[in-house]
Amino acid sequence: MTALAQMYQAAILEHARRTRHRGVLDPADARQEGVNPSCGDELLLTLRLADGAVTAVRYEGKGCAISQASASLMAEAIEGRSRAEVEALIRHVKAMIHGEGLHPDLGELAVLEGVRRLPARVKCAALAWTTLEAALRTHPAGGPSGAEPAGAGSDGPENGGG
Amino acid sequence: MTDHDVALLRRDFPILERRVNDRPLVYLDSAASAQAPRQVLEAVDRYRRRHHANVHRGAHTLSAEATEMYEGARARVARFLRADDPRGVVFTRNATEAINLVAHAYGRHRLREGDEIVVTVAEHHANLVPWHLLAAERGVTVRGVPLGGDARVDHDALAAAIGERTRIVATYHVSNVLGNLQPLRAVADAAHAVGALFVVDGAQAAPHVPIDVAALGADAYAFSGHKVGGPTGIGALWMRPELLETLPPFLGGGEMIRRVEVDHSSYADIPMRFEAGTPAIAEAIGLAAALDYLDAVGLEAIWDHDRALARYALARLAELDGVTTYGPEGPDRGGIVPFNVDGVHPHDVASFLDAEGIAVRAGHHCAQPLMRALGVDATARASFWLYTTEAEVDAFVDAVARSRAFFAPLTVAR
């Protein structure tokens, strides 16, 4: 069970229980729902964006340990980072979980690498990141900052089916 | 069936020799899709190697052979359902398409605004969403009957829900989550008393219990090939021929016509009227081989075997702390066992089991209203069939017990 042990190693279990970034920001600059219809993983991601950076991150959701740990690790990793850094991280994470290599900037996020050997679970690890990507799209860099909360729900990312 | 009988049957299923993650495969996901015996694989292969051509066209030998085999498969399906007239059997892609066919060909033409469709909270999405689409288009209401206290559909509430405006009553024969066989005759009588159509989703019953559509009082019965050990891409709708004859086509194209002018057409007799385009010929022949196999083993024996394994699995899981199972217990309970390890998401449990070569499903099982009724987001589910052994159930239960220890750090209160 090496692939499994690697995936669920202590860091992941720890993050799935962590509560530091749980919650909802209100008001938020971006608010985005993500869902995996095939397994029922759900995520509500809220962000504050200022001066070209992600200044605050909160998520609420339910789902498997992998989807929740990924969300927790993501919140930890992106808070306080510039948009350019966050967008680069999204690319590095996607490459990692699809088995395309481990970028040095990933840091603690490297614990998610094991999921590439559990193909059925890649979409669980990806949910937080596709939701983040959609959230940033609703609030383009260089556009008006603050003001109106971005649309959620129907235009949220969806993976899989069933 | 004795252990020896099951051991002999297992030799017919080449895939059961596979190893997964360095362990012997323990396939407990037959309710999602059953494995096919070599008799099915060989029937499909023989057809493709020796007889393939398009059906119902052309005067050549191969086309005649293919047509005979395809129509033979239709007659085989009719016999499987104890129906005397093969014209009542329409080949579809699966049970889902069969129910959609009823919603279109019957529902769109017969239902009016204010009419009602009665279903239960325990239906598979395949027996809900086609009615929702119809409801939105025709201004029809879909009424759902709840579960009773015994984890079975409340049949008093079901009888009460059927009223003057009810035009369709649609429910399952065996539940894909609760695992129970529903007694349907009284439901059929209640539906017919108000002139409603009685539609049965037989996807989970066809692999497990003998079916007699007339005795059930069904007007329409749907099932899928791949759940009875046949190929994917083939299923069947049986409908009372005298009713089917009165319905307009669902899809248009070749095969389903009588005469076509450039601006209009007239349509073929049943069942061809409902089979537009070249059908899944090899798959239909494979389905017939699967039904031959099921009848040779005997559906009474399969049902007894499923029920014995379910009783055994439920009893063994009940001995474990922190494991919850769902569905009723009793002689109506077939080989479907949904469960959760407390505090652990079922996908995580399923990944743990997969690492030990044990295949189970995890998720909402295309039954979200039922998940809500059970008070859960999702469950894991083990399902058994004629090739499942008691030793496999033991391996499964032992692995569930170990998964609880593995995930213990997660179950500490948040």
Interface residues (C-beta under 8 A of the other chain):
Chain A: M1 A3 L4 M7 Y8 A10 L13 E14 A16 R17 T19 S38 C39 G40 K62 G63 C64 A65 I66 L118 A120 R121 C124 G162
Chain B: N21 V344 H345 P346 H347 D348 A350 S351 F352 D354 A355 E356 A362 G363 H364 C366 M371 D377 A378 F406 F407 P409 L410 V412 R414
